[in-house]
Amino acid sequence: MNNIKVFLNRITAAGITKTLSLPFTSLQTFPQPVFGLHHLTKLDLSHNQLKAIPKEISAFTEVVDLKLSFNRLRSVPEEVGLLEHLRTLHLNNNQLRDLPGSMAGLASLFELCLHSNKMRHIPLCLGALENVRYLSIADNPIEDPPPEI
């Protein structure tokens, strides 16, 4: 983990990184230096041990591709709904039970992977995502879809 922090501090200082891929690095929290990468368009922190998405995720105003699958996430903060350029969001294989209503504002979202979580209900915000062309919600213990969807 120390080597990752040193690496991130160096690339943050350079300020030019647009893609960051750190899967299988045993991360338990978002490394703070990542939030200094203001021009990041692709972030892959899948296959780690993340338990939470910090509210600072809203700093990634240019991100279009966010992969957080295969972690231990239990919730998604409202701030994810501020990522207006987001086109791809992978949250599959976590421990999510619901999604924030703010995600209804992700007008650019094209692909949303939510399979293999713990959702008992289809989140209402999904009904507002008009541009989603790929939605995966399989392998969730969904009871009844809401009539609004």
LINBELCOR-V843125 format. One record per helix or strand of 2 or more residues. SS is the DSSP state (h for helix, s for strand). FROM is the first residue (numbers start at 1). TO is the last residue. If there is no record, write none. Layout:
SS_FROM_TO / SS_FROM_TO
This chain:
h_2_14 / s_19_21 / h_32_36 / s_42_44 / h_55_59 / s_65_67 / h_78_82 / s_88_90 / h_101_105 / s_111_113 / h_124_128 / s_134_136
